[in-house]
């Protein structure tokens, strides 16, 4: 019976793997249809192909994540397609020159996408050195000084000038989310903070919109917040 159970579990994993493969192929084809006429999109995709042809993303995560005192859930990897980040940015009142920050940017694709889609300055914070090293190399190849990557724990990021903060931390454990919520209070009043799968405390952040969008792992709920100013926070404290 144990053998049969393991056999069925293995078969199920194979089907899940194939399903995910075809799902992501569909995302890539759709993204190519939408952005295939954009030279910047091809430039980004080519650079990522060249820089990762011999370096699998999951290999990097497994090799480097053990160097840090965080649970495995902090390093489960997924990415945001270009058309999804476009939908997110179109839902926000952002202007050219605004600063977009991706906390836990991984390979850094959303940083490049946000810059080229809306002509914003874009910063990515990532703790794994290989991702940051490759992202910086790609940024240098593209030759745009408005794109920067920082090899830092996201709990130490500089948020003081951010207009938009993006956090795709769907698998972050609860205790880390609490620390992150505390850190996000450093964001300036009026800053837009976008999170996946969970929303932020209402006392400090005004939740003004929700969407369900596509990602490499499937659909996720996307929450749009604005950082409340100190007067509003103080007023809410007095009325509670």
Residue pairs with C-beta under 8 A, 6 or more apart in sequence:
20 217
23 218
24 216
27 81
27 214
27 216
30 81
30 83
31 81
31 82
31 83
34 82
34 83
35 41
35 82
35 83
36 42
38 116
40 116
41 82
41 116
43 142
44 109
44 112
44 113
44 116
44 138
44 142
47 138
47 141
47 142
48 107
48 109
48 138
51 134
51 137
51 138
52 107
52 134
55 130
55 134
57 77
57 106
57 107
58 77
60 128
60 130
60 131
61 75
61 77
61 128
63 130
64 128
64 129
64 130
65 72
65 74
65 75
65 128
68 74
68 127
70 176
71 173
71 176
73 171
73 172
73 173
74 171
74 172
74 173
74 176
75 128
76 171
77 106
78 168
78 170
78 215
78 216
78 217
79 106
79 107
79 109
79 110
79 215
79 216
80 88
80 109
80 110
80 113
80 166
80 168
80 215
80 216
81 214
81 215
81 216
82 109
82 113
82 117
83 214
84 213
84 214
84 215
85 110
85 113
85 114
85 117
85 166
86 113
86 117
87 211
87 213
88 166
88 194
88 211
88 213
88 222
89 100
89 114
89 117
89 118
89 164
91 209
91 211
91 224
92 164
92 192
92 194
92 224
94 100
94 118
94 120
94 163
94 164
94 192
95 118
95 120
95 163
96 118
96 119
96 120
97 119
97 120
97 121
98 118
98 120
98 121
98 163
98 164
99 120
99 121
99 122
99 123
99 161
99 162
99 163
99 164
100 111
100 114
100 115
100 118
100 120
100 121
100 122
100 123
100 162
100 163
100 164
100 166
101 122
101 123
101 124
101 125
101 157
101 159
101 162
101 164
101 165
101 166
102 108
102 110
102 111
102 114
102 122
102 123
102 124
102 125
102 166
102 167
102 168
103 125
103 154
103 157
103 165
103 166
103 167
103 169
103 180
104 125
104 126
104 127
104 154
104 167
104 168
104 169
105 111
105 124
105 125
105 126
105 131
105 135
105 149
106 126
106 128
106 131
107 131
107 134
107 135
108 124
108 126
108 131
108 132
108 134
108 135
108 138
108 139
108 149
110 124
110 166
110 168
111 122
111 123
111 124
111 135
111 147
111 149
112 122
112 138
112 139
112 142
112 147
114 120
114 122
114 164
114 166
115 121
115 122
115 144
115 146
115 147
120 146
120 163
120 164
121 146
121 147
122 146
122 147
122 148
123 147
123 148
123 149
123 150
124 132
124 135
124 148
124 149
124 150
125 149
125 150
125 152
125 154
125 157
126 132
126 135
126 149
126 150
126 151
126 152
127 151
127 152
127 153
127 154
129 151
132 149
132 150
132 151
135 149
136 149
139 147
139 148
139 149
150 157
154 167
154 180
154 183
155 179
155 180
155 183
157 183
159 165
159 183
159 184
159 186
159 187
159 188
159 191
160 186
160 188
161 188
162 187
162 188
162 191
163 191
163 192
164 191
164 192
164 193
164 194
165 184
165 187
165 191
165 192
165 193
165 194
166 194
167 180
167 193
167 194
167 195
167 196
168 196
168 215
169 176
169 177
169 180
169 195
169 196
169 197
170 196
170 197
170 217
170 220
172 180
177 198
181 200
181 201
181 204
184 193
184 200
184 204
184 205
184 227
185 204
185 227
187 193
187 227
188 227
189 227
189 228
189 229
189 230
190 226
190 227
190 229
191 226
191 227
192 224
192 225
192 226
193 200
193 205
193 224
193 225
193 226
193 227
194 222
194 223
194 224
194 225
195 222
195 223
195 225
196 215
196 220
196 221
196 222
196 223
197 220
197 221
198 223
199 205
199 207
199 223
199 225
200 207
200 223
200 225
203 228
203 233
203 236
203 237
203 240
204 227
204 228
204 233
205 225
205 226
205 227
205 228
206 225
206 226
206 228
207 223
207 224
207 225
208 224
208 225
208 226
209 223
209 224
210 221
210 222
210 223
210 224
211 221
211 222
211 224
212 219
212 220
212 221
212 222
213 219
213 220
213 222
228 236
